Amino acid sequence: MLTLESVIEALSNAFGAPAKAEEAPAVEVTKSLDNEKRMALFVVLEPQEGDSTTDLHADTYSEEEVEKACINFNTHCNVANIFHKIETQEAEIVQSFIAPSAFTTDDGREIKKGTWLQWWHFPEGSEVADALWEGVKSGEFTGVSIGARATVEDIE
């Protein structure tokens, strides 16, 4: 049986190891699962005005920046990939949207208004999709990333 570890190993062998942030802060991954439909809801990017939360690169994002990133992704990308290395049909992004209001998921996680969310579906019938889905359920597959390039401008 194919496991998430073997998928990661194969990708690492083919494309190099996944990028890791130096001294990455502990971040609780927000996801909500629908086991029957094999779907997971992930937070892609959360607006951070007025609080001390930052991403892995110590960047913060306004609600407007999060919305622009979501629109750009939906217009130009909207394809799942693994570790920013390879596009795959083994996981499908079925919804990518901005939360119109704050809400709480079924498992008690608070989602801010303006958060970019994605529903991912892991279809049955392939070993890779099964391994990815098992990784999501077990917590080994911990989340999604915007996987984007941007220019940072320091304003003084």
NUKE-259319 format. One record per residue (C-alpha): x, y, z; residue number from 1. Coordinates in steps of 0.05 Angstrom, whole numbers, plus 5000, padded with zeros to 4 digits. Layout:
BEGIN
{pt {X,Y,Z},NUM} ...
END
This chain:
BEGIN
{pt {5000,5000,5000},1} {pt {5024,5070,4983},2} {pt {5034,5115,5043},3} {pt {5042,5190,5050},4} {pt {5115,5178,5068},5} {pt {5127,5140,5003},6} {pt {5093,5196,4963},7} {pt {5138,5248,4998},8} {pt {5199,5205,4986},9} {pt {5183,5197,4912},10} {pt {5173,5272,4904},11} {pt {5236,5287,4942},12} {pt {5276,5239,4898},13} {pt {5247,5268,4835},14} {pt {5245,5342,4852},15} {pt {5286,5352,4915},16} {pt {5264,5357,4987},17} {pt {5205,5402,5005},18} {pt {5226,5472,5025},19} {pt {5227,5483,5099},20} {pt {5224,5550,5135},21} {pt {5281,5564,5182},22} {pt {5259,5559,5254},23} {pt {5186,5555,5234},24} {pt {5140,5578,5290},25} {pt {5090,5528,5317},26} {pt {5026,5541,5278},27} {pt {4961,5506,5290},28} {pt {4935,5484,5223},29} {pt {4862,5499,5212},30} {pt {4824,5446,5175},31} {pt {4756,5415,5179},32} {pt {4742,5346,5152},33} {pt {4682,5315,5117},34} {pt {4701,5241,5121},35} {pt {4642,5217,5081},36} {pt {4658,5261,5022},37} {pt {4734,5256,5031},38} {pt {4739,5332,5034},39} {pt {4780,5379,5077},40} {pt {4770,5453,5089},41} {pt {4837,5489,5096},42} {pt {4855,5560,5115},43} {pt {4901,5586,5060},44} {pt {4913,5656,5084},45} {pt {4883,5696,5142},46} {pt {4880,5772,5147},47} {pt {4922,5796,5205},48} {pt {4909,5869,5215},49} {pt {4908,5889,5287},50} {pt {4936,5824,5316},51} {pt {5005,5794,5327},52} {pt {4997,5733,5282},53} {pt {5047,5726,5225},54} {pt {5060,5673,5173},55} {pt {5122,5629,5169},56} {pt {5161,5686,5138},57} {pt {5139,5737,5190},58} {pt {5093,5772,5139},59} {pt {5024,5798,5154},60} {pt {4967,5809,5105},61} {pt {4909,5857,5103},62} {pt {4839,5833,5085},63} {pt {4847,5867,5017},64} {pt {4913,5832,5003},65} {pt {4883,5764,5021},66} {pt {4824,5776,4974},67} {pt {4870,5797,4917},68} {pt {4913,5735,4926},69} {pt {4851,5690,4926},70} {pt {4823,5722,4863},71} {pt {4891,5717,4828},72} {pt {4896,5643,4847},73} {pt {4825,5628,4824},74} {pt {4837,5664,4758},75} {pt {4906,5637,4741},76} {pt {4919,5573,4780},77} {pt {4865,5535,4817},78} {pt {4903,5469,4812},79} {pt {4927,5427,4871},80} {pt {5001,5411,4875},81} {pt {5044,5376,4925},82} {pt {5100,5413,4960},83} {pt {5101,5466,4905},84} {pt {5133,5413,4860},85} {pt {5082,5376,4819},86} {pt {5010,5389,4798},87} {pt {4964,5331,4814},88} {pt {4894,5306,4800},89} {pt {4899,5263,4862},90} {pt {4872,5322,4902},91} {pt {4823,5372,4874},92} {pt {4809,5443,4897},93} {pt {4733,5444,4892},94} {pt {4722,5512,4925},95} {pt {4769,5571,4937},96} {pt {4736,5632,4969},97} {pt {4738,5688,5019},98} {pt {4697,5679,5083},99} {pt {4643,5732,5080},100} {pt {4637,5733,5156},101} {pt {4670,5703,5218},102} {pt {4646,5634,5237},103} {pt {4664,5573,5278},104} {pt {4677,5505,5246},105} {pt {4643,5442,5271},106} {pt {4707,5424,5310},107} {pt {4708,5492,5345},108} {pt {4760,5531,5304},109} {pt {4748,5605,5296},110} {pt {4752,5632,5225},111} {pt {4760,5707,5214},112} {pt {4720,5747,5164},113} {pt {4762,5756,5102},114} {pt {4800,5690,5109},115} {pt {4817,5653,5045},116} {pt {4791,5582,5049},117} {pt {4795,5522,5004},118} {pt {4755,5457,5002},119} {pt {4799,5401,4976},120} {pt {4771,5334,4952},121} {pt {4812,5270,4953},122} {pt {4777,5223,4903},123} {pt {4774,5149,4915},124} {pt {4806,5100,4868},125} {pt {4880,5116,4867},126} {pt {4935,5097,4915},127} {pt {4963,5168,4915},128} {pt {4896,5200,4931},129} {pt {4884,5148,4986},130} {pt {4953,5162,5015},131} {pt {4942,5237,5014},132} {pt {4873,5230,5046},133} {pt {4901,5185,5101},134} {pt {4956,5238,5111},135} {pt {4903,5292,5119},136} {pt {4863,5252,5169},137} {pt {4925,5233,5210},138} {pt {4953,5304,5211},139} {pt {5015,5287,5170},140} {pt {4989,5330,5112},141} {pt {4982,5393,5152},142} {pt {4956,5446,5106},143} {pt {4960,5486,5043},144} {pt {5002,5545,5020},145} {pt {4992,5603,4974},146} {pt {5055,5582,4938},147} {pt {5063,5651,4908},148} {pt {5117,5700,4893},149} {pt {5108,5773,4912},150} {pt {5148,5836,4920},151} {pt {5155,5866,4989},152} {pt {5162,5941,4993},153} {pt {5186,5973,5058},154} {pt {5149,6038,5070},155} {pt {5181,6085,5118},156} 
END
